[in-house]
Amino acid sequence: MDTTAGHRRDLWIGILFMGIAAALFPVKDAFVKAASGSITPVEATLVYYFTQGVITLLWSLGLKTRRRFGQLFMSLRPLFLIRTMFQVLTIILFFISIQNANLAESVILFTSNALFLVVLSWLILKESMSLRKMAVTCLGFVGVLIVMSPHIHSFGNAYLWYAFASAFTFAIYLLTTKTLGKTYPPREMLLVDGVLGTCLCLICLLVWTFITNIEITLIGAAPRLIGFLVLSGMIGTVSALLVVIAMKKAPASVVAPLGYVEIVSAAIIGYLFFKETIGFTTIIGCMIILGMSWLSGRIETSKP
């Protein structure tokens, strides 16, 4: 009984943390969108990872029982680099989308990562996937389509495809997070992400600058814009920590649908700060998405 109660408690902690993280992600995105036109997506991603690295480094230094950094990085598995690469790719792709397209529509397409993740969890992690769970996930995706219906003409906007591509790469990131979370604590995972992510972004920035022949705008940018990006990194770091903990507490296929909460948060932020309207069908679609997310959690927690 104690084991069962503990299992259910962990499931609900995972569900709660993933829900909070999903609500915070659009706040992070809003700061990046506010800096669009002045800061490139790759530069925004660089500041994001640098901020995350600084925060987690200071956090690690403040702990008495800290692991030596050299030992940590020397013991990293190759899968860690793959995980960080997909995370960097996810953020760059999504930042490209939100800086050039509607925030809410970009988030809607991004939340389709749940459908990818349920299947990948079943194929790779061998997590159970009942017909009910698959049906709930598919119905959640139907809610996404309903939200998209008033803006289906915007599918011609090439920048929205970046958001859809980021959904797939994010599903792989979550999958590797679930695997590595069994070995590395969340703090160490975020610290390594910050260091590796910063290095990868520097490489991407050099390649981006060489290919596009665009000057680095981050140098000499207004302090207000830099502040926006730093705040984005701080919020993103907290959200990422919640995601890592959630993935350790509950199966990936359970917490993934809660990413749909991000749609509601993005719709509210888009309306308040970017004058993006919310239609009736959007509200209906969001209700379906939230309902299916809740039902997915109930299916798992109702198991004996």
C-alpha positions as YAML, in Angstrom:
chain: A
units: angstrom
residues:
- id: 1
  name: MET
  ca: [0.00, 0.00, 0.00]
- id: 2
  name: ASP
  ca: [2.84, 2.38, 0.90]
- id: 3
  name: THR
  ca: [4.50, 1.63, -2.43]
- id: 4
  name: THR
  ca: [1.27, 2.27, -4.28]
- id: 5
  name: ALA
  ca: [0.66, 5.53, -2.41]
- id: 6
  name: GLY
  ca: [4.22, 6.66, -3.09]
- id: 7
  name: HIS
  ca: [3.85, 5.83, -6.77]
- id: 8
  name: ARG
  ca: [0.68, 7.86, -7.05]
- id: 9
  name: ARG
  ca: [2.25, 10.75, -5.14]
- id: 10
  name: ASP
  ca: [5.20, 10.79, -7.56]
- id: 11
  name: LEU
  ca: [2.81, 10.73, -10.50]
- id: 12
  name: TRP
  ca: [0.89, 13.74, -9.23]
- id: 13
  name: ILE
  ca: [4.12, 15.61, -8.45]
- id: 14
  name: GLY
  ca: [5.26, 14.96, -12.01]
- id: 15
  name: ILE
  ca: [1.92, 16.10, -13.40]
- id: 16
  name: LEU
  ca: [1.92, 19.27, -11.26]
- id: 17
  name: PHE
  ca: [5.50, 20.25, -12.10]
- id: 18
  name: MET
  ca: [4.99, 19.66, -15.82]
- id: 19
  name: GLY
  ca: [1.83, 21.76, -15.76]
- id: 20
  name: ILE
  ca: [3.61, 24.67, -14.05]
- id: 21
  name: ALA
  ca: [6.52, 24.43, -16.48]
- id: 22
  name: ALA
  ca: [4.16, 24.45, -19.44]
- id: 23
  name: ALA
  ca: [2.47, 27.60, -18.13]
- id: 24
  name: LEU
  ca: [5.84, 29.35, -17.67]
- id: 25
  name: PHE
  ca: [7.33, 28.52, -21.07]
- id: 26
  name: PRO
  ca: [5.29, 31.13, -22.99]
- id: 27
  name: VAL
  ca: [6.41, 33.78, -20.50]
- id: 28
  name: LYS
  ca: [9.97, 32.97, -21.50]
- id: 29
  name: ASP
  ca: [8.99, 33.10, -25.16]
- id: 30
  name: ALA
  ca: [7.28, 36.47, -24.75]
- id: 31
  name: PHE
  ca: [10.56, 38.11, -23.70]
- id: 32
  name: VAL
  ca: [12.29, 36.66, -26.76]
- id: 33
  name: LYS
  ca: [9.49, 37.82, -29.03]
- id: 34
  name: ALA
  ca: [9.73, 41.30, -27.51]
- id: 35
  name: ALA
  ca: [13.38, 41.40, -28.57]
- id: 36
  name: SER
  ca: [12.65, 40.23, -32.12]
- id: 37
  name: GLY
  ca: [13.90, 42.44, -34.90]
- id: 38
  name: SER
  ca: [16.96, 43.39, -32.86]
- id: 39
  name: ILE
  ca: [18.36, 40.05, -31.68]
- id: 40
  name: THR
  ca: [18.64, 36.95, -33.90]
- id: 41
  name: PRO
  ca: [17.21, 33.62, -32.69]
- id: 42
  name: VAL
  ca: [20.67, 32.07, -32.38]
- id: 43
  name: GLU
  ca: [21.89, 34.98, -30.25]
- id: 44
  name: ALA
  ca: [18.79, 34.74, -28.07]
- id: 45
  name: THR
  ca: [19.47, 31.03, -27.59]
- id: 46
  name: LEU
  ca: [23.08, 31.78, -26.66]
- id: 47
  name: VAL
  ca: [22.04, 34.21, -23.91]
- id: 48
  name: TYR
  ca: [19.44, 31.69, -22.75]
- id: 49
  name: TYR
  ca: [22.02, 28.92, -22.25]
- id: 50
  name: PHE
  ca: [24.65, 31.25, -20.79]
- id: 51
  name: THR
  ca: [22.13, 32.42, -18.18]
- id: 52
  name: GLN
  ca: [21.18, 28.84, -17.39]
- id: 53
  name: GLY
  ca: [24.83, 27.88, -17.00]
- id: 54
  name: VAL
  ca: [25.55, 30.77, -14.62]
- id: 55
  name: ILE
  ca: [22.48, 30.05, -12.47]
- id: 56
  name: THR
  ca: [23.17, 26.33, -12.13]
- id: 57
  name: LEU
  ca: [26.89, 26.96, -11.53]
- id: 58
  name: LEU
  ca: [26.17, 29.35, -8.65]
- id: 59
  name: TRP
  ca: [23.63, 26.86, -7.34]
- id: 60
  name: SER
  ca: [26.21, 24.07, -7.42]
- id: 61
  name: LEU
  ca: [28.86, 26.21, -5.70]
- id: 62
  name: GLY
  ca: [26.40, 26.92, -2.91]
- id: 63
  name: LEU
  ca: [25.93, 23.24, -2.09]
- id: 64
  name: LYS
  ca: [28.24, 21.64, 0.45]
- id: 65
  name: THR
  ca: [27.82, 18.14, -0.99]
- id: 66
  name: ARG
  ca: [28.62, 19.14, -4.53]
- id: 67
  name: ARG
  ca: [30.22, 16.89, -7.07]
- id: 68
  name: ARG
  ca: [33.53, 18.00, -8.57]
- id: 69
  name: PHE
  ca: [32.91, 19.58, -11.94]
- id: 70
  name: GLY
  ca: [35.79, 17.76, -13.62]
- id: 71
  name: GLN
  ca: [34.46, 14.43, -12.44]
- id: 72
  name: LEU
  ca: [30.98, 15.32, -13.65]
- id: 73
  name: PHE
  ca: [32.01, 16.27, -17.17]
- id: 74
  name: MET
  ca: [34.48, 13.39, -17.52]
- id: 75
  name: SER
  ca: [31.76, 10.89, -16.64]
- id: 76
  name: LEU
  ca: [29.21, 12.18, -19.13]
- id: 77
  name: ARG
  ca: [27.59, 9.67, -21.44]
- id: 78
  name: PRO
  ca: [27.53, 10.39, -25.20]
- id: 79
  name: LEU
  ca: [23.75, 10.50, -24.96]
- id: 80
  name: PHE
  ca: [24.11, 13.72, -22.97]
- id: 81
  name: LEU
  ca: [25.64, 15.54, -25.94]
- id: 82
  name: ILE
  ca: [22.88, 14.22, -28.19]
- id: 83
  name: ARG
  ca: [20.27, 15.42, -25.69]
- id: 84
  name: THR
  ca: [21.75, 18.92, -25.52]
- id: 85
  name: MET
  ca: [22.06, 19.10, -29.31]
- id: 86
  name: PHE
  ca: [18.36, 18.36, -29.72]
- id: 87
  name: GLN
  ca: [17.49, 20.87, -27.01]
- id: 88
  name: VAL
  ca: [19.55, 23.60, -28.69]
- id: 89
  name: LEU
  ca: [17.97, 22.76, -32.04]
- id: 90
  name: THR
  ca: [14.51, 22.86, -30.47]
- id: 91
  name: ILE
  ca: [15.01, 26.30, -28.95]
- id: 92
  name: ILE
  ca: [16.56, 27.81, -32.08]
- id: 93
  name: LEU
  ca: [13.78, 26.47, -34.32]
- id: 94
  name: PHE
  ca: [11.08, 27.67, -31.96]
- id: 95
  name: PHE
  ca: [12.65, 31.10, -31.47]
- id: 96
  name: ILE
  ca: [12.76, 31.51, -35.25]
- id: 97
  name: SER
  ca: [9.05, 30.77, -35.36]
- id: 98
  name: ILE
  ca: [7.88, 33.04, -32.54]
- id: 99
  name: GLN
  ca: [10.00, 35.95, -33.74]
- id: 100
  name: ASN
  ca: [8.40, 35.81, -37.18]
- id: 101
  name: ALA
  ca: [4.95, 34.29, -36.65]
- id: 102
  name: ASN
  ca: [2.01, 34.35, -34.26]
- id: 103
  name: LEU
  ca: [3.03, 33.26, -30.73]
- id: 104
  name: ALA
  ca: [-0.14, 31.27, -30.03]
- id: 105
  name: GLU
  ca: [-0.06, 29.45, -33.38]
- id: 106
  name: SER
  ca: [3.61, 28.58, -32.91]
- id: 107
  name: VAL
  ca: [2.89, 27.15, -29.46]
- id: 108
  name: ILE
  ca: [-0.09, 25.20, -30.78]
- id: 109
  name: LEU
  ca: [2.08, 23.46, -33.35]
- id: 110
  name: PHE
  ca: [4.84, 22.92, -30.79]
- id: 111
  name: THR
  ca: [2.53, 21.07, -28.40]
- id: 112
  name: SER
  ca: [2.15, 18.30, -30.95]
- id: 113
  name: ASN
  ca: [5.37, 16.94, -29.40]
- id: 114
  name: ALA
  ca: [3.12, 14.95, -27.04]
- id: 115
  name: LEU
  ca: [1.89, 12.77, -29.90]
- id: 116
  name: PHE
  ca: [5.46, 12.09, -30.99]
- id: 117
  name: LEU
  ca: [6.54, 11.34, -27.43]
- id: 118
  name: VAL
  ca: [3.82, 8.82, -26.64]
- id: 119
  name: VAL
  ca: [4.80, 6.74, -29.66]
- id: 120
  name: LEU
  ca: [8.54, 7.11, -29.05]
- id: 121
  name: SER
  ca: [8.12, 6.16, -25.38]
- id: 122
  name: TRP
  ca: [6.31, 3.02, -26.45]
- id: 123
  name: LEU
  ca: [8.84, 2.10, -29.14]
- id: 124
  name: ILE
  ca: [12.07, 2.98, -27.32]
- id: 125
  name: LEU
  ca: [11.42, 3.11, -23.57]
- id: 126
  name: LYS
  ca: [8.93, 0.23, -23.74]
- id: 127
  name: GLU
  ca: [6.41, 2.17, -21.66]
- id: 128
  name: SER
  ca: [2.91, 0.77, -21.65]
- id: 129
  name: MET
  ca: [0.47, 2.41, -24.02]
- id: 130
  name: SER
  ca: [-3.12, 1.28, -23.80]
- id: 131
  name: LEU
  ca: [-5.70, 2.03, -26.42]
- id: 132
  name: ARG
  ca: [-7.29, 4.52, -24.02]
- id: 133
  name: LYS
  ca: [-4.02, 6.39, -23.60]
- id: 134
  name: MET
  ca: [-3.46, 6.55, -27.34]
- id: 135
  name: ALA
  ca: [-7.05, 7.68, -27.88]
- id: 136
  name: VAL
  ca: [-6.70, 10.44, -25.27]
- id: 137
  name: THR
  ca: [-3.49, 11.69, -26.89]
- id: 138
  name: CYS
  ca: [-5.08, 11.68, -30.33]
- id: 139
  name: LEU
  ca: [-8.12, 13.55, -29.01]
- id: 140
  name: GLY
  ca: [-5.77, 16.10, -27.51]
- id: 141
  name: PHE
  ca: [-4.26, 16.56, -30.94]
- id: 142
  name: VAL
  ca: [-7.77, 17.02, -32.34]
- id: 143
  name: GLY
  ca: [-8.09, 19.90, -29.89]
- id: 144
  name: VAL
  ca: [-4.93, 21.37, -31.40]
- id: 145
  name: LEU
  ca: [-6.50, 21.15, -34.85]
- id: 146
  name: ILE
  ca: [-9.65, 22.87, -33.60]
- id: 147
  name: VAL
  ca: [-7.57, 25.72, -32.21]
- id: 148
  name: MET
  ca: [-5.79, 25.94, -35.55]
- id: 149
  name: SER
  ca: [-8.98, 25.95, -37.63]
- id: 150
  name: PRO
  ca: [-9.62, 29.73, -37.64]
- id: 151
  name: HIS
  ca: [-6.04, 30.31, -38.72]
- id: 152
  name: ILE
  ca: [-5.54, 27.38, -41.07]
- id: 153
  name: HIS
  ca: [-4.60, 29.80, -43.83]
- id: 154
  name: SER
  ca: [-1.54, 30.69, -41.79]
- id: 155
  name: PHE
  ca: [-0.16, 27.22, -42.46]
- id: 156
  name: GLY
  ca: [1.28, 28.77, -45.58]
- id: 157
  name: ASN
  ca: [3.52, 30.79, -43.31]
- id: 158
  name: ALA
  ca: [6.83, 28.97, -43.62]
- id: 159
  name: TYR
  ca: [7.94, 30.10, -40.18]
- id: 160
  name: LEU
  ca: [5.22, 28.00, -38.52]
- id: 161
  name: TRP
  ca: [6.89, 24.90, -39.90]
- id: 162
  name: TYR
  ca: [9.87, 25.71, -37.69]
- id: 163
  name: ALA
  ca: [7.57, 25.36, -34.67]
- id: 164
  name: PHE
  ca: [6.27, 22.02, -35.92]
- id: 165
  name: ALA
  ca: [9.83, 20.76, -36.49]
- id: 166
  name: SER
  ca: [10.76, 21.87, -32.98]
- id: 167
  name: ALA
  ca: [7.95, 19.66, -31.64]
- id: 168
  name: PHE
  ca: [9.67, 16.56, -32.97]
- id: 169
  name: THR
  ca: [13.13, 17.54, -31.72]
- id: 170
  name: PHE
  ca: [11.66, 18.40, -28.31]
- id: 171
  name: ALA
  ca: [10.07, 14.95, -28.08]
- id: 172
  name: ILE
  ca: [13.51, 13.41, -28.58]
- id: 173
  name: TYR
  ca: [14.92, 15.76, -25.94]
- id: 174
  name: LEU
  ca: [12.26, 14.64, -23.44]
- id: 175
  name: LEU
  ca: [12.94, 11.01, -24.28]
- id: 176
  name: THR
  ca: [16.67, 11.35, -23.59]
- id: 177
  name: THR
  ca: [15.89, 13.35, -20.45]
- id: 178
  name: LYS
  ca: [13.82, 10.46, -19.17]
- id: 179
  name: THR
  ca: [16.71, 8.05, -19.80]
- id: 180
  name: LEU
  ca: [19.48, 10.21, -18.34]
- id: 181
  name: GLY
  ca: [17.33, 11.29, -15.39]
- id: 182
  name: LYS
  ca: [17.88, 7.86, -13.86]
- id: 183
  name: THR
  ca: [21.62, 8.58, -13.55]
- id: 184
  name: TYR
  ca: [22.04, 12.34, -13.20]
- id: 185
  name: PRO
  ca: [20.21, 14.63, -10.73]
- id: 186
  name: PRO
  ca: [18.31, 17.60, -12.24]
- id: 187
  name: ARG
  ca: [20.86, 20.18, -11.07]
- id: 188
  name: GLU
  ca: [23.73, 18.42, -12.82]
- id: 189
  name: MET
  ca: [21.71, 17.96, -15.99]
- id: 190
  name: LEU
  ca: [20.92, 21.68, -16.14]
- id: 191
  name: LEU
  ca: [24.54, 22.63, -15.42]
- id: 192
  name: VAL
  ca: [25.83, 20.45, -18.24]
- id: 193
  name: ASP
  ca: [23.08, 21.75, -20.51]
- id: 194
  name: GLY
  ca: [24.15, 25.31, -19.77]
- id: 195
  name: VAL
  ca: [27.82, 24.64, -20.53]
- id: 196
  name: LEU
  ca: [27.33, 22.41, -23.57]
- id: 197
  name: GLY
  ca: [24.46, 24.56, -24.84]
- id: 198
  name: THR
  ca: [26.55, 27.73, -24.66]
- id: 199
  name: CYS
  ca: [29.39, 26.07, -26.58]
- id: 200
  name: LEU
  ca: [27.04, 24.70, -29.23]
- id: 201
  name: CYS
  ca: [25.31, 28.07, -29.60]
- id: 202
  name: LEU
  ca: [28.65, 29.82, -30.08]
- id: 203
  name: ILE
  ca: [29.43, 27.38, -32.88]
- id: 204
  name: CYS
  ca: [25.95, 27.88, -34.39]
- id: 205
  name: LEU
  ca: [26.35, 31.66, -34.14]
- id: 206
  name: LEU
  ca: [29.65, 31.59, -36.01]
- id: 207
  name: VAL
  ca: [28.18, 29.33, -38.70]
- id: 208
  name: TRP
  ca: [25.00, 31.47, -38.88]
- id: 209
  name: THR
  ca: [27.06, 34.65, -39.26]
- id: 210
  name: PHE
  ca: [29.26, 33.07, -41.93]
- id: 211
  name: ILE
  ca: [26.33, 31.73, -43.98]
- id: 212
  name: THR
  ca: [24.03, 34.75, -43.74]
- id: 213
  name: ASN
  ca: [26.78, 37.37, -43.61]
- id: 214
  name: ILE
  ca: [24.81, 39.10, -40.85]
- id: 215
  name: GLU
  ca: [26.66, 40.99, -38.15]
- id: 216
  name: ILE
  ca: [26.34, 39.88, -34.53]
- id: 217
  name: THR
  ca: [23.68, 42.21, -33.13]
- id: 218
  name: LEU
  ca: [24.13, 41.07, -29.54]
- id: 219
  name: ILE
  ca: [27.23, 43.25, -29.30]
- id: 220
  name: GLY
  ca: [26.10, 46.79, -28.57]
- id: 221
  name: ALA
  ca: [22.45, 45.82, -28.07]
- id: 222
  name: ALA
  ca: [20.30, 47.95, -25.76]
- id: 223
  name: PRO
  ca: [20.48, 46.90, -22.08]
- id: 224
  name: ARG
  ca: [16.70, 46.52, -22.06]
- id: 225
  name: LEU
  ca: [16.88, 43.85, -24.77]
- id: 226
  name: ILE
  ca: [19.68, 42.02, -22.99]
- id: 227
  name: GLY
  ca: [17.57, 42.14, -19.84]
- id: 228
  name: PHE
  ca: [14.65, 40.56, -21.71]
- id: 229
  name: LEU
  ca: [16.85, 37.67, -22.82]
- id: 230
  name: VAL
  ca: [18.35, 37.18, -19.35]
- id: 231
  name: LEU
  ca: [14.85, 37.05, -17.84]
- id: 232
  name: SER
  ca: [13.92, 34.55, -20.53]
- id: 233
  name: GLY
  ca: [16.89, 32.41, -19.54]
- id: 234
  name: MET
  ca: [16.02, 32.60, -15.84]
- id: 235
  name: ILE
  ca: [12.41, 31.58, -16.40]
- id: 236
  name: GLY
  ca: [13.50, 28.90, -18.85]
- id: 237
  name: THR
  ca: [15.96, 27.45, -16.33]
- id: 238
  name: VAL
  ca: [13.27, 27.12, -13.67]
- id: 239
  name: SER
  ca: [10.88, 25.59, -16.20]
- id: 240
  name: ALA
  ca: [13.52, 23.15, -17.45]
- id: 241
  name: LEU
  ca: [14.23, 22.06, -13.87]
- id: 242
  name: LEU
  ca: [10.54, 21.36, -13.34]
- id: 243
  name: VAL
  ca: [10.44, 19.34, -16.58]
- id: 244
  name: VAL
  ca: [13.44, 17.23, -15.54]
- id: 245
  name: ILE
  ca: [11.89, 16.50, -12.14]
- id: 246
  name: ALA
  ca: [8.54, 15.72, -13.75]
- id: 247
  name: MET
  ca: [10.16, 13.26, -16.15]
- id: 248
  name: LYS
  ca: [11.81, 11.49, -13.20]
- id: 249
  name: LYS
  ca: [8.60, 11.27, -11.19]
- id: 250
  name: ALA
  ca: [6.18, 10.09, -13.87]
- id: 251
  name: PRO
  ca: [6.21, 8.22, -17.20]
- id: 252
  name: ALA
  ca: [6.98, 10.42, -20.19]
- id: 253
  name: SER
  ca: [3.71, 9.56, -21.89]
- id: 254
  name: VAL
  ca: [1.78, 10.77, -18.81]
- id: 255
  name: VAL
  ca: [3.35, 14.19, -18.35]
- id: 256
  name: ALA
  ca: [3.70, 14.98, -22.07]
- id: 257
  name: PRO
  ca: [0.02, 15.86, -22.67]
- id: 258
  name: LEU
  ca: [0.27, 18.50, -19.94]
- id: 259
  name: GLY
  ca: [2.38, 20.48, -22.35]
- id: 260
  name: TYR
  ca: [-0.95, 21.50, -23.88]
- id: 261
  name: VAL
  ca: [-1.38, 23.89, -20.93]
- id: 262
  name: GLU
  ca: [1.21, 25.98, -22.74]
- id: 263
  name: ILE
  ca: [-1.42, 26.85, -25.35]
- id: 264
  name: VAL
  ca: [-3.66, 28.56, -22.81]
- id: 265
  name: SER
  ca: [-0.76, 30.50, -21.35]
- id: 266
  name: ALA
  ca: [0.42, 31.56, -24.80]
- id: 267
  name: ALA
  ca: [-3.07, 32.66, -25.83]
- id: 268
  name: ILE
  ca: [-3.41, 34.85, -22.74]
- id: 269
  name: ILE
  ca: [0.05, 36.38, -23.12]
- id: 270
  name: GLY
  ca: [-0.46, 36.91, -26.84]
- id: 271
  name: TYR
  ca: [-3.73, 38.72, -26.20]
- id: 272
  name: LEU
  ca: [-2.42, 40.92, -23.37]
- id: 273
  name: PHE
  ca: [0.97, 41.90, -24.78]
- id: 274
  name: PHE
  ca: [0.90, 41.30, -28.54]
- id: 275
  name: LYS
  ca: [-2.75, 42.09, -29.35]
- id: 276
  name: GLU
  ca: [-3.42, 38.55, -30.60]
- id: 277
  name: THR
  ca: [-7.12, 37.76, -30.48]
- id: 278
  name: ILE
  ca: [-8.63, 34.59, -29.04]
- id: 279
  name: GLY
  ca: [-11.56, 33.14, -30.98]
- id: 280
  name: PHE
  ca: [-14.41, 30.99, -29.69]
- id: 281
  name: THR
  ca: [-13.09, 27.87, -31.42]
- id: 282
  name: THR
  ca: [-9.72, 28.49, -29.80]
- id: 283
  name: ILE
  ca: [-11.35, 28.40, -26.37]
- id: 284
  name: ILE
  ca: [-13.25, 25.20, -27.24]
- id: 285
  name: GLY
  ca: [-10.08, 23.57, -28.51]
- id: 286
  name: CYS
  ca: [-8.17, 24.55, -25.39]
- id: 287
  name: MET
  ca: [-10.91, 23.07, -23.19]
- id: 288
  name: ILE
  ca: [-10.63, 19.78, -25.07]
- id: 289
  name: ILE
  ca: [-6.86, 19.81, -24.76]
- id: 290
  name: LEU
  ca: [-6.94, 20.50, -21.03]
- id: 291
  name: GLY
  ca: [-9.61, 17.85, -20.51]
- id: 292
  name: MET
  ca: [-7.62, 15.22, -22.36]
- id: 293
  name: SER
  ca: [-4.47, 16.16, -20.44]
- id: 294
  name: TRP
  ca: [-6.29, 15.68, -17.14]
- id: 295
  name: LEU
  ca: [-7.82, 12.40, -18.31]
- id: 296
  name: SER
  ca: [-4.41, 11.09, -19.35]
- id: 297
  name: GLY
  ca: [-3.16, 11.61, -15.81]
- id: 298
  name: ARG
  ca: [-6.24, 9.96, -14.34]
- id: 299
  name: ILE
  ca: [-5.74, 6.85, -16.50]
- id: 300
  name: GLU
  ca: [-2.22, 6.36, -15.16]
- id: 301
  name: THR
  ca: [-2.93, 7.20, -11.52]
- id: 302
  name: SER
  ca: [-5.95, 4.90, -11.44]
- id: 303
  name: LYS
  ca: [-3.74, 1.86, -12.00]
- id: 304
  name: PRO
  ca: [-3.35, -0.38, -8.95]
...
